[in-house]
Amino acid sequence: MPVSAQTDPWRHYPRGGLDEFFDAHGAVRPLYRVFLPLLQGRLTQWDRRKQIADQIFHHRGVTFALGSSVERVERPIPFDIIPRILSHAHGKYLAKGLAQRLVALNLLVGDIYGDQRILQAGVIPRNFVYSSPLLQPRMMGVAVPEDRWVSIAGIDIVRTGEDEYVVLEDNVRSPSGVSYVLENRLVSSSIWPQVMRAVSMHSVVDYPQRLLETLLGISLGTWVVLTPGVYNSAYFEHSLLASQMGIDLVEGRDLVVYRNRLHVKTTQGLKPIDGIYRRVDEDFLDPLTFRADSLIGVPGLGNVLMHGALALVNAVGCGIADDKGMYRFIPDAIRYYLGEEPILPNIPTYLPVVKQERDYIFTHWDELVIKPVAESGGKGLAFGRDMAQDEREQWKETLCRQPRQFIAQPVINFSTAPVYRQGQFEARYVDFRPFCLLGKDPWILPGGLTRVSGTSQSLVVNSSQGGAIKDTWVLRE
């Protein structure tokens, strides 16, 4: 039975903007026309699919933890059943740009802790690098196995035009979310079996095997996944990846340094460890070398690392590439190290530490968003247009007092996509986190995590800020 005008589930959906489902004329894009037959008649089948998806996530324990260990709240990840679909051409373009950026990020980090050629050339100001809160001076001059500082990256992308994408930020310290990519695809295959048979898309299931190959390419020995424990918000992911790679999941209390080598405690005694895929922040790895208040680290681990007796993915010190101030210089690093123009552009970024740029920030306040350089997950964002006058003055004072701790960027318009909620389709802003591995050659997962804003007005898409997730289908040629 056709949907009446009164019950049209799309009646409040905006048309004419940059949307993944509808083109600029309000017509359904060809990529999504496979769903048209499912949009006719009653929506009870959509409700049923949503219910099935939620049940699968619940039964498989796919959760996200909010709050501290004391006030911890475990909740299922909000999953939207409408997939995001990327064309073959867009997927290929993104993969090429991401591979270029990943190689440059690894070279940049290695150079900063090594010969510092890029600093000597004046491409990046030396003082700017040395004032980063994410620099690890202890790693200066340290050699890491295979010169692999950045083996894994989750590089956040937003779509800003029909064929235009920009890099939102780089995440190399401990990028999370790939487990949701795998689980999203599993759920999609349960609720959209006929649609998926009609669409030729790339698989994502071999990511754990690719990850294992990346680790073994650095060291052929015994690897473990190091987790902070069950109270970590991404513990589900740590457990899933360890299981699918066939390696042990350990906590700091399971490890010990003996004769300047790391070992895992077993019922048969101590077993030497050659590599760690760490999901622990580098500052907490060793209370003797880094943060003395760490209860989840391994005493002596830092010394083992600095003597090259252990492979660590990603390496300590790679967080310098996550500094949102350093983000400004990544296109220059691509040109310097690779002799190429960046394929994926940056968002214009203004540095308060430069007086002329700070003046620009102050005179264009309503157009900008202020971001702390060392935070992630959407924490600490401040939109100038939303501030009262006294708050603006406080922020300006902060930027003058701590200019290196913040950046400013224009508030950009990026794409929306539909989510299904209680019989209605609503528009939400979406970004995209593809996962990138650097082995002998870069490899980009042909899929990724599409994250959805929590409300139609919000530009923040992180799960920790109330957002949802979608499966992402990258089409074959």
C-alpha positions, 0 to 999 in steps of 0.5 A: 500500500503506498505511503500517504502524504500524512504518513510519509516518513521523509516529510521532514527530511531536508532536500537540496543540501549535500546529502549521501542519499539524495542529490542536489535536485532531491532525487535518490542517488543511483547508489541507493536506488537498490533500497527504493522497493523497500521504501514502499508500503508500511515501515514495519519491516524497517522496524523489525530490521532495527530490532534485529540489529539491536538484538545482535549488538546486545547479544554479541556484547557490542557496547561502548562504555561511558564514564569512569570505572566508578560511574561506568555505564555500558550501553549498546552502540547506537547503530543505524540500519541504512548503510552509507555507500561509497562509489568505486571511484570515490573509494579508489580516490580515498584509498590513494590519498590515505596511502600517501598521507600514511606514508608521510606521517610515518616518515615525519614521526621518524624524522622528528625523533631522528635526523630532523631534516624537515626541521633543519629545512624550516618546513616546520618550525622547530620551536613549534614541534618542541612545544607540542604537548604530545612530543616524547623527548625520551624517544629522541635518537631511539631506533624502532624496528623497521623504522615503523613508527606509525603502522596503524592510522584512523584518518577521519574524513568528511565529504564537502562536495560532490567529489570533494573530501577533506581530512578532518584529523589524524589518529595514530596514537591508538585509533579505535573503531575497527571492531564496529566496522566488522560488527556493522557488516555482520549485522548488515548481512543479517538484515539486508541479505537480498540487498547485499546480494544485489550489490557488489561491494568489497569485504572488510572481514580480512582486516584482522589477518591484515593487521596480524601480517602488519605486526609480523612484518615488523617482528616474526616473534610472539605478539600480544594485544595490551589492553587497559582492562575491561573498564576501557571503553574499547575493551570489546575491540581489544578482545575481538581483534586478539581473538581473530588474530589468534594472539593473547590479550593481556593487561599490564599485570600479566607482563614483567620485564626480566633481564631487559626483556619483556615476558608474559606470565603463564602457568608454565613460567615466563614466556618472552614477548617480541611485540605489543599491539598496544591499546594503552596510552603511551603515557601509562605504559611504564610508571618508571619512565612515563607517568608515575601514577600509572597502575596499568603499565609495566615497570621497566617497559620503557627501558626495553623499548628504548634499547630496541628490544621490543616492537611496539605498534604504534611506537611511543612518540607517534602522538606528535602526529595527532597534535592538531597544530601539527596537522597544519603541516602534514600537506607540507610534509607530503611535499617534502618527503614524497615530492608530491602534491597532497591528494586529500586536502586539509581544512584551513587551520589557524595557529594562535601562536602566530600573532597574525593568525591569532588576530584573524581568529579574533576578528572571525570568531563566529566563523570558527571552531576552537580545538585543543591540540591534544584532545580527541573524540570531540572533546573540548570543541568550542564553536565561536558562534555559540558563545556568549560575550563573556565566554568569548572574552575568556576564550580570547584570554586563554588563547593569548595565555596558551596559544600553543594549546589550541587551533582554530578552523572554519566551521565547514559544511559536510554531508548528511545521511538519513537515519531511521528512527521510530518510523521517520527518516532524519538527516544527520551529519556523517564523517568517515574513519577508514583504517590504514595499515603500513606494512611493506606497502600501505593497505587501506581497508575498503570500508570503514566506520561512518559516524553519525551526529546525535542530533540534526543540528550537531556537527559532532559525530563521536560515539562518546558525544552521543553519535551513532554508527553506520555500515559503509559499503565501498563498491567494486568496479 
